Amino acid sequence: MTETATPRRTFSLRSRWSVPVAVAALVAGAFIAPPLIASAGDHGLPPVTPEALLAQVAAAQPTALSGTVVYTARLGLPEIPFASAGGADPIVLLGGSSTMRVWSDGAEKSRVALLGATSEYSVVRDGAQAWTYSSADDAVVHYALSAADAARYDKLSGDLRATTESPTAGALPTPEDAARAALAHADKTSVVTLDAQTTVAGRDAYQLVVTPRSENTLVAKIVVAIDAVTSTPLRVQAWSTQDTKAPALELGFTDVRFATPDAAVLAFSAPAGATVKDVVVPLPDESAMAGTAAKPTPGALPDGVSVTGTGWATVVTLAHVDVASLVAGDPAALTGALGTKPTIGSESAQGLIQEFGPSDGKGPGDKFKLDTSALYQQLTTQVPEGRLLSSALLSVLVTTDGRVLVGAVPAETLRGMA
């Protein structure tokens, strides 16, 4: 898509997809709940229990598809002026509706394109490498493994396929076992029912409804529509206790086709004239991949981190946070709270952190020309305890003494804990 004359804006690549990732987490979270009510088969679909439906999802093979997805956020956040200029900067996902096109071969190749009125932002994956492209900046970032790590990745992938096809795989838990375990695990925090069967993107679907048992949470329910034929989630809705008329977050197909996309769609080619930046992403050390790396004592938390409450009413508190540096976009600001340097799987990952971390005393906000301080002021309000971000699904309180309290609970709960 060719950019027309619009204000030039940039945004940190580290946080471009934080909101979609949060929505994906809602999908995963929706698959952890206990069986209670069976479907009445009101759309002609066979009756099914939540446990059986989850087993079908667990047993389903990845499916090739292409389609259009609409994402809508009604979080009750203040309008962000520079997020409404018609561009495809993912910051627009904080409010309003956005359209995305998705393609996948059901294996290791996929493309997602966030469409704006005047630009496009794309993420393309091919196995262990990926590309991002912003037409607004005419910039490409290529993420790939080193040659040694790429060879190790190929070997690990081959070993996994061999294990999956081996007769000994029968010793692994069945989908039914996995479904029962997931349901039993969440029995103390959630209740699951099946809502009326529905149609999404022209396809019949079951609706799984996850309702928190706690009354001290902003989340009223999570509703997942699951394709009756492929067991693919077609739509996810997160409802808030603050609004019973419309979901606070909604991500769903408006059209979908279950067929392998054309190879040209899944192949990435940098547009002529675009700047290209290569980033080497480290593969975790073998000990970490095998799960043999040193692990913290179960239940132990880093100094400065505390957890209050359980389930949906959980509140996490970080103490000793350098709030000014954090607002400036410096990830090292959390070091004081976590009591350690940030790592992402191996020592070699530090180079990647430094790539996107601060340099010369400046944070990514300076590097990518995003006024993070202005964004912080825009999204939060002054309260006696500090500054408060209050949304339909999440509350964040930054206190004057350098603590950060986060939870899917009412703002009054955090203020009372401060």
C-alpha positions as CSV (number, residue, x, y, z in Angstrom):
1,M,0.0,0.0,0.0
2,T,1.4,3.4,-1.0
3,E,1.5,6.1,1.6
4,T,-0.1,9.5,0.9
5,A,0.8,12.7,2.6
6,T,0.3,12.2,6.3
7,P,2.0,13.2,9.5
8,R,5.1,11.0,9.9
9,R,4.9,9.0,13.1
10,T,7.0,6.2,14.4
11,F,6.5,3.7,17.3
12,S,8.8,1.3,19.1
13,L,9.0,-2.0,17.4
14,R,9.2,-3.7,20.8
15,S,5.7,-2.6,21.7
16,R,4.0,-2.6,18.3
17,W,2.1,-5.8,18.9
18,S,1.6,-5.7,22.7
19,V,-2.2,-5.3,22.3
20,P,-2.7,-8.1,19.9
21,V,-0.6,-10.3,22.1
22,A,-2.8,-9.5,25.0
23,V,-5.9,-10.5,22.9
24,A,-4.2,-13.8,22.0
25,A,-3.6,-14.4,25.8
26,L,-7.4,-14.0,26.2
27,V,-7.9,-16.8,23.7
28,A,-5.5,-19.1,25.6
29,G,-7.1,-18.1,29.0
30,A,-10.5,-19.0,27.7
31,F,-9.5,-22.6,27.3
32,I,-9.0,-23.1,31.0
33,A,-12.4,-23.7,32.8
34,P,-14.7,-26.4,34.2
35,P,-17.5,-28.3,32.3
36,L,-21.0,-27.5,33.4
37,I,-23.7,-27.2,30.7
38,A,-24.2,-29.0,27.4
39,S,-25.3,-27.2,24.2
40,A,-28.9,-27.5,23.1
41,G,-27.8,-27.9,19.4
42,D,-30.0,-24.9,18.4
43,H,-28.2,-24.4,15.1
44,G,-28.5,-28.0,14.1
45,L,-25.0,-28.8,15.5
46,P,-24.5,-31.9,17.6
47,P,-24.8,-31.2,21.4
48,V,-21.4,-31.1,23.1
49,T,-20.1,-30.4,26.6
50,P,-17.4,-27.8,27.2
51,E,-15.0,-30.7,28.0
52,A,-15.6,-32.4,24.7
53,L,-15.3,-29.1,22.8
54,L,-11.9,-28.3,24.4
55,A,-10.8,-31.9,23.5
56,Q,-11.7,-31.2,19.9
57,V,-9.8,-27.9,19.9
58,A,-6.7,-29.7,21.4
59,A,-6.9,-32.5,18.9
60,A,-7.4,-30.2,15.8
61,Q,-4.5,-29.9,13.4
62,P,-3.2,-26.5,12.4
63,T,-5.3,-25.3,9.5
64,A,-4.3,-23.3,6.5
65,L,-6.5,-20.2,6.1
66,S,-6.9,-16.7,4.9
67,G,-9.4,-14.0,5.8
68,T,-10.3,-10.6,7.2
69,V,-10.2,-9.9,10.9
70,V,-11.8,-6.9,12.6
71,Y,-10.4,-5.8,16.0
72,T,-12.5,-3.5,18.2
73,A,-11.5,-1.9,21.5
74,R,-13.9,-0.1,23.8
75,L,-11.5,0.2,26.8
76,G,-12.7,3.7,27.8
77,L,-9.3,5.2,27.4
78,P,-8.9,8.9,26.4
79,E,-8.6,9.5,22.7
80,I,-5.0,9.6,21.5
81,P,-4.8,12.4,18.9
82,F,-1.9,11.0,16.9
83,A,-3.5,7.6,16.8
84,S,-6.4,8.8,14.7
85,A,-4.6,10.2,11.6
86,G,-5.6,7.2,9.4
87,G,-2.3,5.4,9.6
88,A,-1.6,1.7,10.3
89,D,0.5,2.3,13.4
90,P,-0.6,-0.4,15.9
91,I,-1.1,2.2,18.6
92,V,-4.5,2.7,17.0
93,L,-5.4,-0.7,18.6
94,L,-5.9,1.1,21.9
95,G,-9.3,2.3,20.7
96,G,-11.8,2.0,17.9
97,S,-11.9,-0.6,15.2
98,S,-9.1,-1.8,13.0
99,T,-9.0,-4.2,10.1
100,M,-6.4,-6.9,9.5
101,R,-5.8,-9.4,6.7
102,V,-4.3,-12.7,7.7
103,W,-2.9,-15.6,5.8
104,S,-1.4,-18.9,7.1
105,D,-0.3,-22.2,5.6
106,G,-1.1,-23.9,8.9
107,A,2.6,-24.7,9.4
108,E,5.5,-22.2,9.5
109,K,4.4,-19.5,7.1
110,S,2.1,-16.7,7.9
111,R,1.4,-13.0,7.1
112,V,-0.7,-10.4,9.1
113,A,-1.3,-7.0,7.6
114,L,-2.8,-4.2,9.8
115,L,-4.6,-1.9,7.3
116,G,-5.0,1.9,7.8
117,A,-6.7,4.5,5.6
118,T,-3.3,5.6,4.3
119,S,-0.8,2.9,5.2
120,E,-0.1,-0.7,6.2
121,Y,1.9,-2.5,8.8
122,S,2.8,-6.1,8.0
123,V,4.4,-9.0,9.9
124,V,5.6,-12.0,7.8
125,R,6.9,-15.2,9.3
126,D,8.7,-18.0,7.5
127,G,9.9,-20.6,10.0
128,A,12.6,-19.2,12.2
129,Q,12.8,-15.8,10.5
130,A,10.3,-12.9,10.3
131,W,10.0,-9.5,8.7
132,T,8.1,-6.4,9.7
133,Y,7.2,-3.6,7.2
134,S,5.8,-0.2,7.9
135,S,4.7,1.6,4.7
136,A,4.5,4.9,6.7
137,D,8.3,4.7,7.4
138,D,9.1,2.6,4.3
139,A,11.2,0.5,6.7
140,V,11.8,-3.3,6.9
141,V,13.2,-5.1,9.9
142,H,14.4,-8.7,9.3
143,Y,14.6,-11.0,12.4
144,A,16.7,-14.1,11.9
145,L,18.8,-16.7,13.8
146,S,22.6,-16.9,13.4
147,A,23.8,-19.6,11.1
148,A,24.7,-21.9,14.1
149,D,21.3,-21.3,15.8
150,A,19.5,-21.8,12.5
151,A,21.1,-25.3,12.1
152,R,20.2,-26.1,15.7
153,Y,16.6,-24.9,15.1
154,D,16.3,-27.2,12.0
155,K,17.6,-30.1,14.1
156,L,15.2,-29.4,16.9
157,S,12.3,-29.1,14.5
158,G,13.2,-32.4,12.9
159,D,13.5,-34.2,16.2
160,L,10.1,-32.8,17.2
161,R,8.5,-34.2,14.0
162,A,10.1,-37.5,14.5
163,T,8.9,-37.7,18.1
164,T,5.4,-36.7,17.1
165,E,5.2,-39.5,14.5
166,S,6.9,-42.1,16.6
167,P,4.8,-45.0,18.0
168,T,5.9,-43.9,21.5
169,A,3.8,-40.8,21.1
170,G,0.9,-42.9,22.3
171,A,2.4,-42.5,25.8
172,L,1.7,-38.7,25.6
173,P,-1.5,-37.3,27.1
174,T,-4.5,-37.5,24.8
175,P,-6.5,-34.3,23.9
176,E,-9.2,-35.6,26.3
177,D,-6.6,-35.8,29.1
178,A,-5.4,-32.3,28.3
179,A,-9.0,-31.0,28.3
180,R,-9.8,-32.6,31.7
181,A,-6.6,-31.3,33.2
182,A,-7.2,-27.7,32.0
183,L,-10.8,-27.8,33.2
184,A,-9.8,-29.1,36.6
185,H,-7.0,-26.5,37.0
186,A,-9.4,-23.6,36.5
187,D,-12.3,-24.9,38.6
188,K,-11.4,-22.6,41.5
189,T,-11.4,-19.4,39.4
190,S,-13.9,-19.8,36.5
191,V,-17.1,-21.3,35.4
192,V,-17.6,-22.4,31.8
193,T,-20.9,-22.8,30.0
194,L,-21.9,-23.1,26.3
195,D,-23.9,-20.2,25.0
196,A,-26.3,-20.4,22.0
197,Q,-24.6,-21.7,18.9
198,T,-23.9,-18.9,16.4
199,T,-22.6,-17.9,13.0
200,V,-19.3,-16.1,12.5
201,A,-18.0,-15.2,9.0
202,G,-20.7,-17.4,7.5
203,R,-19.6,-20.5,9.5
204,D,-21.5,-22.3,12.2
205,A,-19.8,-22.1,15.6
206,Y,-20.1,-23.2,19.2
207,Q,-19.7,-20.4,21.9
208,L,-17.6,-21.2,25.0
209,V,-18.3,-18.7,27.8
210,V,-15.8,-18.3,30.7
211,T,-17.1,-16.4,33.7
212,P,-14.9,-15.5,36.6
213,R,-16.0,-16.7,40.0
214,S,-14.6,-13.6,41.7
215,E,-16.7,-10.4,42.0
216,N,-13.7,-8.2,42.4
217,T,-12.6,-8.2,38.8
218,L,-13.3,-6.0,35.8
219,V,-13.7,-9.0,33.6
220,A,-17.4,-10.1,33.3
221,K,-16.8,-13.0,30.9
222,I,-14.8,-14.2,27.9
223,V,-16.7,-15.6,25.0
224,V,-14.9,-17.7,22.3
225,A,-16.7,-18.8,19.1
226,I,-15.2,-22.0,17.8
227,D,-15.7,-23.3,14.3
228,A,-17.8,-26.4,14.3
229,V,-15.9,-28.1,11.5
230,T,-12.2,-27.1,12.0
231,S,-12.3,-26.3,15.8
232,T,-10.6,-23.1,15.0
233,P,-11.4,-20.0,17.2
234,L,-13.2,-17.6,14.9
235,R,-14.0,-14.8,17.4
236,V,-12.9,-13.8,20.9
237,Q,-14.9,-11.3,23.0
238,A,-13.8,-9.9,26.4
239,W,-16.7,-8.3,28.3
240,S,-16.3,-5.8,31.1
241,T,-18.4,-5.5,34.2
242,Q,-18.5,-1.8,33.3
243,D,-20.6,-2.3,30.1
244,T,-23.1,-5.0,29.5
245,K,-24.1,-3.8,26.0
246,A,-20.9,-4.4,24.0
247,P,-17.6,-6.3,24.6
248,A,-14.6,-4.2,25.7
249,L,-12.3,-6.1,23.3
250,E,-13.4,-8.1,20.2
251,L,-11.3,-9.9,17.7
252,G,-13.1,-11.9,15.0
253,F,-13.2,-13.0,11.4
254,T,-15.6,-11.2,9.0
255,D,-14.6,-13.6,6.2
256,V,-12.5,-16.7,6.3
257,R,-11.4,-19.4,3.8
258,F,-9.8,-22.6,5.0
259,A,-7.4,-23.3,2.1
260,T,-3.7,-22.8,1.6
261,P,-2.9,-19.2,0.4
262,D,-0.9,-18.6,-2.8
263,A,2.8,-19.0,-2.1
264,A,3.5,-15.5,-3.3
265,V,1.3,-14.0,-0.5
266,L,3.4,-15.8,2.1
267,A,6.8,-14.9,0.6
268,F,8.3,-11.6,1.7
269,S,10.1,-9.2,-0.6
270,A,11.3,-5.8,0.6
271,P,9.7,-3.0,-1.5
272,A,12.1,-1.1,-3.7
273,G,13.7,1.8,-1.9
274,A,12.7,0.6,1.6
275,T,15.4,0.7,4.3
276,V,16.2,-2.8,5.6
277,K,17.6,-3.5,9.1
278,D,18.8,-7.0,10.1
279,V,18.4,-8.2,13.7
280,V,19.9,-11.4,14.9
281,V,17.6,-13.1,17.4
282,P,19.3,-15.6,19.8
283,L,17.9,-19.1,20.2
284,P,17.7,-20.0,23.9
285,D,20.6,-22.2,25.3
286,E,20.1,-25.9,25.0
287,S,19.7,-26.3,28.8
288,A,16.8,-23.8,28.7
289,M,15.2,-25.6,25.7
290,A,15.4,-28.9,27.5
291,G,14.0,-27.4,30.7
292,T,17.2,-28.2,32.6
293,A,18.3,-24.6,33.3
294,A,18.5,-23.4,36.9
295,K,15.0,-22.5,38.0
296,P,13.8,-20.3,40.9
297,T,12.3,-22.0,44.0
298,P,8.6,-22.7,43.4
299,G,6.5,-19.9,44.8
300,A,9.5,-17.6,45.2
301,L,9.3,-14.0,43.8
302,P,12.1,-11.6,43.0
303,D,12.7,-8.9,45.6
304,G,10.3,-6.0,45.2
305,V,7.6,-8.1,43.6
306,S,4.5,-9.2,45.5
307,V,1.2,-10.8,44.5
308,T,-2.1,-10.2,46.3
309,G,-5.3,-12.0,45.7
310,T,-6.0,-15.0,43.4
311,G,-7.4,-15.8,40.0
312,W,-9.0,-12.9,38.2
313,A,-8.7,-10.7,41.2
314,T,-4.9,-11.0,41.3
315,V,-2.9,-7.8,41.8
316,V,0.8,-7.6,41.1
317,T,2.9,-4.9,42.9
318,L,6.4,-3.9,41.7
319,A,8.4,-1.8,44.3
320,H,11.4,0.4,43.7
321,V,10.5,1.2,40.1
322,D,12.3,4.2,38.5
323,V,9.0,5.6,37.2
324,A,10.6,8.5,35.3
325,S,12.9,6.2,33.4
326,L,10.2,3.7,32.7
327,V,8.0,6.4,31.3
328,A,10.9,7.5,29.1
329,G,10.9,3.9,27.6
330,D,14.0,2.5,29.4
331,P,13.4,-1.2,30.1
332,A,16.3,-1.1,32.6
333,A,14.0,0.9,34.9
334,L,12.5,-2.4,36.0
335,T,15.8,-3.7,37.2
336,G,15.4,-2.3,40.7
337,A,12.0,-3.9,41.1
338,L,13.0,-7.3,39.7
339,G,16.4,-7.3,41.3
340,T,18.1,-8.6,38.2
341,K,19.1,-7.7,34.7
342,P,16.4,-8.5,32.1
343,T,17.1,-11.6,30.1
344,I,15.2,-13.5,27.4
345,G,16.5,-17.0,27.5
346,S,20.3,-16.9,27.1
347,E,23.3,-14.7,27.6
348,S,23.5,-13.9,23.9
349,A,20.1,-12.3,24.2
350,Q,21.7,-9.3,25.9
351,G,22.8,-8.1,22.5
352,L,19.1,-8.0,21.3
353,I,18.1,-6.2,24.5
354,Q,20.8,-3.6,23.9
355,E,19.7,-3.3,20.3
356,F,16.3,-1.9,21.4
357,G,17.4,-0.6,24.8
358,P,18.6,2.9,25.7
359,S,21.9,4.3,24.4
360,D,23.7,7.4,25.5
361,G,21.2,7.8,28.3
362,K,18.3,7.9,26.0
363,G,15.4,5.4,25.8
364,P,13.6,3.9,22.8
365,G,11.2,6.9,23.0
366,D,14.0,9.1,21.8
367,K,15.2,6.5,19.3
368,F,11.8,6.1,17.7
369,K,10.6,9.7,18.2
370,L,7.6,8.6,20.3
371,D,6.7,11.1,23.0
372,T,6.2,8.5,25.7
373,S,5.9,11.1,28.5
374,A,3.0,12.8,26.6
375,L,1.4,9.4,26.1
376,Y,1.7,8.6,29.8
377,Q,0.1,11.9,30.7
378,Q,-2.7,11.3,28.2
379,L,-3.6,7.9,29.4
380,T,-3.4,8.4,33.1
381,T,-5.1,10.8,35.6
382,Q,-3.8,12.4,38.8
383,V,-5.0,10.8,42.0
384,P,-3.9,11.4,45.6
385,E,-1.9,8.1,45.5
386,G,-0.1,9.0,42.2
387,R,-1.2,8.5,38.6
388,L,-3.9,6.0,37.6
389,L,-4.7,4.3,34.3
390,S,-8.2,3.0,34.4
391,S,-9.7,1.0,31.6
392,A,-12.6,-1.4,31.1
393,L,-10.4,-4.5,31.7
394,L,-7.3,-3.4,33.5
395,S,-6.2,-0.9,36.1
396,V,-2.6,0.4,36.7
397,L,-1.6,2.7,39.6
398,V,1.8,4.3,39.7
399,T,2.3,5.6,43.2
400,T,4.4,8.6,44.2
401,D,6.8,6.4,46.1
402,G,7.8,4.4,43.0
403,R,5.4,1.4,43.2
404,V,3.4,0.0,40.3
405,L,0.2,-1.9,41.0
406,V,-1.5,-3.8,38.2
407,G,-4.6,-5.9,38.0
408,A,-7.8,-6.7,36.2
409,V,-9.6,-5.1,39.2
410,P,-11.5,-1.9,39.8
411,A,-9.3,1.2,40.2
412,E,-10.7,1.6,43.8
413,T,-9.1,-1.7,44.7
414,L,-5.6,-0.5,43.7
415,R,-6.1,2.8,45.4
416,G,-7.2,1.0,48.6
417,M,-4.0,-1.1,48.5
418,A,-1.7,1.9,48.0
